[in-house]
Amino acid sequence: MGEGGKLGIVATVTVIEENDAALIRTAQNDVARAKGMAAVAAESKITRQALYKALGPNGNMTLETLLGVLRAMGVRLSVSG
């Protein structure tokens, strides 16, 4: 992945800290487009159409889809209290 992809992942992680679903979805969309939607969809084990829908302005992805997309981007989700 090129430098732009690495910067996108950092941006996604930073956005996740904001707890804003729309910002998280937009950041994931940007990273997925930089990596290639077809590649992210294949690695996430969902169709490309489903990925576009999940990351679109009205997207509301399941936890399974979220984890698959993050995994495809090389990001691991951790939760702390």
Accessible surface in RSA format (square Angstrom, percent):
REM  Atomic radii and reference values for relative SASA: ProtOr
REM  Chains: A
REM  Algorithm: Lee & Richards
REM  Probe-radius: 1.40
REM  Slices: 20
REM RES _ NUM      All-atoms   Total-Side   Main-Chain    Non-polar    All polar
REM                ABS   REL    ABS   REL    ABS   REL    ABS   REL    ABS   REL
RES MET A   1   116.06  60.1  37.73  25.0  78.33 186.5  52.28  44.4  63.78  84.5
RES GLY A   2    52.04  64.2   0.00   N/A  52.04  64.2  39.20 107.6  12.84  28.8
RES GLU A   3   116.43  66.8 105.41  79.8  11.01  26.2  55.82 108.0  60.60  49.5
RES GLY A   4    51.08  63.0   0.00   N/A  51.08  63.0  35.28  96.8  15.80  35.4
RES GLY A   5     8.55  10.5   0.00   N/A   8.55  10.5   3.84  10.6   4.70  10.5
RES LYS A   6   117.52  57.3 115.07  70.6   2.45   5.8  63.91  57.5  53.61  57.1
RES LEU A   7   109.63  61.1 105.21  75.3   4.41  11.1 105.55  74.1   4.07  11.0
RES GLY A   8    17.85  22.0   0.00   N/A  17.85  22.0  17.21  47.2   0.64   1.4
RES ILE A   9    33.02  18.8  32.99  24.6   0.03   0.1  33.02  23.8   0.00   0.0
RES VAL A  10    93.83  61.7  91.98  83.3   1.85   4.5  93.67  81.4   0.16   0.4
RES ALA A  11    48.59  44.7  42.03  64.9   6.56  14.9  48.39  68.2   0.20   0.5
RES THR A  12     0.39   0.3   0.39   0.4   0.00   0.0   0.39   0.5   0.00   0.0
RES VAL A  13    65.90  43.4  65.40  59.2   0.50   1.2  65.59  57.0   0.32   0.9
RES THR A  14    74.52  53.0  73.85  74.9   0.67   1.6  55.54  74.6  18.97  28.7
RES VAL A  15    29.44  19.4  29.15  26.4   0.29   0.7  29.44  25.6   0.00   0.0
RES ILE A  16    43.03  24.5  41.71  31.1   1.32   3.2  41.71  30.0   1.32   3.6
RES GLU A  17   127.50  73.2 100.31  75.9  27.20  64.8  43.17  83.5  84.34  68.9
RES GLU A  18   115.62  66.4  91.88  69.5  23.73  56.5  20.54  39.7  95.08  77.6
RES ASN A  19   135.00  93.1 103.23  99.8  31.78  76.5  29.66  71.4 105.34 101.8
RES ASP A  20    58.19  40.8  53.30  53.0   4.89  11.6  15.40  36.3  42.78  42.7
RES ALA A  21    71.26  65.5  59.62  92.0  11.64  26.5  62.66  88.2   8.60  22.8
RES ALA A  22    50.58  46.5  47.77  73.7   2.81   6.4  48.12  67.8   2.46   6.5
RES LEU A  23    87.34  48.6  86.11  61.6   1.23   3.1  86.28  60.6   1.06   2.9
RES ILE A  24    33.31  19.0  33.31  24.8   0.00   0.0  33.31  24.0   0.00   0.0
RES ARG A  25    41.05  17.2  40.31  20.5   0.74   1.8   7.14   9.8  33.90  20.5
RES THR A  26    77.29  55.0  74.56  75.6   2.73   6.5  50.90  68.4  26.39  39.9
RES ALA A  27    10.75   9.9   6.16   9.5   4.59  10.4  10.27  14.5   0.48   1.3
RES GLN A  28     1.29   0.7   1.29   0.9   0.00   0.0   0.00   0.0   1.29   1.0
RES ASN A  29    25.69  17.7  25.69  24.8   0.00   0.0   2.22   5.3  23.47  22.7
RES ASP A  30    87.58  61.3  79.66  79.3   7.92  18.7  27.09  63.8  60.49  60.3
RES VAL A  31     3.00   2.0   1.76   1.6   1.25   3.0   2.91   2.5   0.10   0.3
RES ALA A  32     0.00   0.0   0.00   0.0   0.00   0.0   0.00   0.0   0.00   0.0
RES ARG A  33   132.82  55.8 111.68  56.9  21.14  50.3  43.88  60.0  88.94  53.9
RES ALA A  34    73.93  68.0  29.18  45.0  44.75 101.8  42.42  59.7  31.51  83.5
RES LYS A  35    65.85  32.1  38.13  23.4  27.72  66.0  32.14  28.9  33.70  35.9
RES GLY A  36    26.79  33.0   0.00   N/A  26.79  33.0  26.79  73.5   0.00   0.0
RES MET A  37    12.19   6.3   8.10   5.4   4.10   9.8   8.10   6.9   4.10   5.4
RES ALA A  38    62.92  57.9  54.81  84.6   8.11  18.4  56.47  79.5   6.45  17.1
RES ALA A  39    42.72  39.3  32.16  49.6  10.56  24.0  40.97  57.7   1.75   4.6
RES VAL A  40     0.00   0.0   0.00   0.0   0.00   0.0   0.00   0.0   0.00   0.0
RES ALA A  41     3.25   3.0   3.25   5.0   0.00   0.0   3.25   4.6   0.00   0.0
RES ALA A  42    73.74  67.8  49.49  76.4  24.25  55.2  59.88  84.3  13.86  36.7
RES GLU A  43    81.92  47.0  67.31  50.9  14.62  34.8  41.24  79.8  40.68  33.2
RES SER A  44     8.47   7.2   0.02   0.0   8.46  19.5   0.02   0.0   8.46  11.8
RES LYS A  45   172.23  84.0 138.38  84.9  33.85  80.6 106.79  96.1  65.43  69.7
RES ILE A  46    44.79  25.5  26.48  19.7  18.30  44.1  36.51  26.3   8.28  22.5
RES THR A  47    91.46  65.1  82.90  84.0   8.56  20.4  84.40 113.4   7.06  10.7
RES ARG A  48   136.17  57.2 130.48  66.5   5.69  13.5  20.63  28.2 115.54  70.0
RES GLN A  49   148.66  83.1 141.82 103.6   6.84  16.3  47.64 101.4 101.03  76.6
RES ALA A  50    42.23  38.8  34.54  53.3   7.70  17.5  39.17  55.2   3.07   8.1
RES LEU A  51     0.00   0.0   0.00   0.0   0.00   0.0   0.00   0.0   0.00   0.0
RES TYR A  52    87.32  40.8  80.53  45.8   6.80  17.7  55.81  41.9  31.52  38.9
RES LYS A  53   164.20  80.1 151.22  92.8  12.98  30.9 104.28  93.9  59.92  63.8
RES ALA A  54    11.04  10.2   6.78  10.5   4.26   9.7  10.80  15.2   0.24   0.6
RES LEU A  55     3.78   2.1   0.27   0.2   3.51   8.8   0.27   0.2   3.51   9.4
RES GLY A  56    10.43  12.9   0.00   N/A  10.43  12.9  10.32  28.3   0.11   0.2
RES PRO A  57   123.47  90.0  99.90  91.1  23.57  85.7 110.85  91.5  12.61  78.4
RES ASN A  58   144.92  99.9 116.11 112.2  28.81  69.4  39.69  95.5 105.24 101.7
RES GLY A  59     8.70  10.7   0.00   N/A   8.70  10.7   3.31   9.1   5.38  12.1
RES ASN A  60   142.30  98.1 113.01 109.2  29.29  70.5  27.69  66.6 114.61 110.8
RES MET A  61    41.70  21.6  14.42   9.5  27.29  65.0  20.55  17.5  21.15  28.0
RES THR A  62    88.16  62.7  79.34  80.4   8.82  21.0  84.10 113.0   4.06   6.1
RES LEU A  63   117.05  65.2 105.55  75.5  11.50  28.9 108.67  76.3   8.38  22.6
RES GLU A  64   146.50  84.1 135.07 102.2  11.43  27.2  53.01 102.5  93.49  76.3
RES THR A  65    22.08  15.7  20.29  20.6   1.78   4.2   4.62   6.2  17.45  26.4
RES LEU A  66    39.79  22.2  39.79  28.5   0.00   0.0  39.79  27.9   0.00   0.0
RES LEU A  67    68.98  38.4  66.86  47.8   2.13   5.3  66.91  47.0   2.07   5.6
RES GLY A  68     0.85   1.0   0.00   N/A   0.85   1.0   0.82   2.2   0.03   0.1
RES VAL A  69     0.00   0.0   0.00   0.0   0.00   0.0   0.00   0.0   0.00   0.0
RES LEU A  70     2.06   1.1   2.06   1.5   0.00   0.0   2.06   1.4   0.00   0.0
RES ARG A  71   147.17  61.8 132.31  67.4  14.85  35.4  72.78  99.5  74.38  45.1
RES ALA A  72     3.72   3.4   0.00   0.0   3.72   8.5   2.07   2.9   1.65   4.4
RES MET A  73     1.27   0.7   0.42   0.3   0.85   2.0   0.37   0.3   0.90   1.2
RES GLY A  74    69.47  85.7   0.00   N/A  69.47  85.7  37.16 102.0  32.31  72.4
RES VAL A  75    19.52  12.8   9.99   9.0   9.53  23.0  14.62  12.7   4.89  13.3
RES ARG A  76   218.23  91.6 191.12  97.4  27.11  64.5  77.30 105.6 140.93  85.4
RES LEU A  77    64.24  35.8  39.61  28.3  24.64  61.9  41.35  29.0  22.89  61.6
RES SER A  78    96.22  81.3  69.47  92.7  26.75  61.6  39.31  83.7  56.91  79.7
RES VAL A  79   135.54  89.2  99.94  90.5  35.59  85.8 103.34  89.8  32.19  87.3
RES SER A  80   109.45  92.5  75.72 101.1  33.73  77.7  48.03 102.3  61.42  86.0
RES GLY A  81   126.92 156.5   0.00   N/A 126.92 156.5  75.17 206.3  51.75 115.9
END  Absolute sums over single chains surface
CHAIN  1 A     5338.5       4144.4       1194.2       3125.9       2212.7
END  Absolute sums over all chains
TOTAL          5338.5       4144.4       1194.2       3125.9       2212.7
